[in-house]
Amino acid sequence: AEKLHIPEADTRYGYLFGALGAGAILGAYLVGKFAARKRSGLLMIMGAMTFSITLFLVGFATNYFVALTLFLIIGIAAVSQLATANSLTQKLAPESLRGRAVSVHMFAMAGTQAFGAIFAGRTAQLFGISFSLCSGAAILFFFTVGVILFRRSVLDIE
């Protein structure tokens, strides 16, 4: 966040995104390992919870190495949630509707990301990057808690 005071031209800025990518690769490996345990719903929810909590912490990070570690965890969590959701969409959709289900899922993901980016950018302009990160993380956290409380069956999806 802005509290790290790292200009975009600084190599450390690139390492933050490198940590995100390394986390994504590690997350893809872990998703494959976890898939054998047949708890895909739990993995998806855990990924969303971990992502939201870690993103919230990034909003307060003032130490570069702490931020680097948090970005690594965000990469793992993001892939855990997104790859599992994509897999479940394909697995749970009837074969005759699978192509349509995946395209609707991808369209919904792309559309909500665009609206999220507009919200995050405007919130950052008005209140700062840290507030924007924390508010987005809080929205995801409470949405995920809502799924846990009101759609517990998601946790049991294999």
C-alpha positions in Angstrom: 0.0 0.0 0.0 1.0 3.6 0.0 2.6 3.1 3.4 5.5 1.2 1.8 6.6 4.3 -0.2 7.8 2.3 -3.2 7.9 4.0 -6.5 6.7 2.0 -9.5 10.2 2.2 -11.1 11.8 0.6 -8.0 12.8 -3.1 -8.3 11.1 -3.9 -5.1 7.7 -3.0 -6.7 8.4 -5.7 -9.3 9.3 -8.2 -6.5 5.9 -7.7 -4.9 4.2 -8.8 -8.1 6.7 -11.6 -8.5 5.7 -12.8 -5.0 2.1 -12.7 -6.2 3.0 -14.8 -9.2 5.1 -17.2 -7.1 2.1 -17.6 -4.8 -0.1 -18.3 -7.7 2.2 -21.1 -8.9 2.4 -22.6 -5.5 -1.4 -22.2 -5.1 -1.9 -24.2 -8.4 0.3 -27.0 -7.0 -1.6 -27.0 -3.7 -5.0 -27.1 -5.4 -3.9 -30.2 -7.3 -2.7 -31.8 -4.0 -5.9 -30.8 -2.1 -8.2 -32.0 -4.9 -7.5 -35.6 -4.0 -9.1 -35.0 -0.6 -12.4 -34.2 -2.3 -13.1 -31.1 -0.2 -13.3 -28.6 -3.1 -16.0 -26.5 -1.4 -14.0 -26.1 1.7 -10.9 -25.2 -0.3 -12.8 -22.5 -2.2 -14.1 -21.0 1.0 -10.7 -21.2 2.7 -9.1 -19.5 -0.3 -11.7 -16.6 -0.2 -11.3 -16.2 3.6 -7.5 -16.3 3.4 -7.5 -13.8 0.5 -9.8 -11.4 2.3 -7.9 -11.5 5.6 -4.5 -11.2 3.9 -5.6 -8.3 1.6 -6.9 -6.5 4.7 -3.5 -6.9 6.3 -1.8 -5.5 3.2 -3.7 -2.3 3.8 -1.8 -1.8 7.0 1.6 -3.2 5.9 4.5 -0.7 6.5 7.3 -3.2 6.2 8.4 -4.4 2.8 9.2 -8.0 3.7 5.9 -8.3 5.5 4.2 -7.0 2.4 6.2 -9.5 0.2 5.0 -12.4 2.4 1.4 -11.2 2.3 1.5 -10.9 -1.5 2.8 -14.5 -1.7 -0.1 -15.6 0.5 -2.6 -13.6 -1.7 -1.3 -15.4 -4.8 -1.9 -18.8 -3.1 -5.3 -17.9 -1.8 -6.5 -16.3 -5.1 -5.6 -19.4 -7.2 -7.1 -21.7 -4.5 -10.4 -19.9 -4.7 -10.5 -19.1 -8.5 -9.2 -22.4 -9.8 -11.5 -24.4 -7.5 -14.5 -22.3 -8.5 -13.7 -22.9 -12.2 -13.3 -26.6 -11.6 -16.5 -26.9 -9.7 -18.4 -25.0 -12.4 -17.2 -27.6 -14.9 -17.7 -30.5 -12.6 -21.2 -29.7 -11.4 -22.7 -28.5 -14.6 -24.6 -31.1 -16.7 -22.6 -32.2 -19.7 -25.2 -30.7 -22.1 -24.9 -27.3 -20.4 -21.2 -27.3 -19.4 -20.0 -24.9 -22.2 -22.8 -22.5 -21.4 -22.2 -22.7 -17.6 -18.5 -22.1 -18.0 -19.1 -19.1 -20.3 -21.6 -17.6 -17.9 -19.2 -18.1 -15.0 -16.4 -16.5 -16.9 -18.6 -13.6 -18.0 -19.7 -13.1 -14.4 -16.1 -13.1 -13.2 -14.9 -10.7 -15.8 -17.9 -8.4 -15.2 -17.6 -8.3 -11.5 -13.8 -7.7 -11.7 -14.4 -4.6 -13.8 -17.0 -3.2 -11.4 -14.7 -4.0 -8.5 -11.8 -2.2 -10.2 -14.0 0.9 -10.7 -15.1 0.7 -7.0 -11.5 0.2 -5.8 -10.1 3.0 -7.9 -12.7 5.5 -6.9 -12.4 4.6 -3.2 -8.6 4.9 -3.4 -8.9 8.3 -5.0 -11.3 9.5 -2.3 -10.0 7.8 0.8 -6.5 6.3 0.0 -5.2 3.0 -1.1 -5.2 1.4 2.3 -8.9 2.2 2.9 -9.7 0.9 -0.6 -7.8 -2.4 0.1 -9.4 -2.8 3.5 -12.9 -2.1 2.4 -12.7 -4.5 -0.5 -11.3 -7.1 1.8 -14.1 -6.5 4.3 -16.8 -6.9 1.6 -15.3 -10.2 0.4 -14.9 -11.4 4.0 -18.5 -10.7 5.0 -19.8 -12.2 1.8 -17.8 -15.4 2.5 -19.1 -15.5 6.0 -22.6 -15.1 4.6 -22.0 -18.1 2.4 -20.7 -20.1 5.3 -23.7 -19.2 7.5 -26.5 -19.4 4.9 -25.2 -21.9 2.3 -23.3 -24.4 4.5 -23.7 -27.0 1.8 -21.0 -25.3 -0.2 -18.5 -26.5 2.4 -19.4 -30.1 1.6 -19.0 -30.0 -2.2 -16.6 -32.6 -3.3 
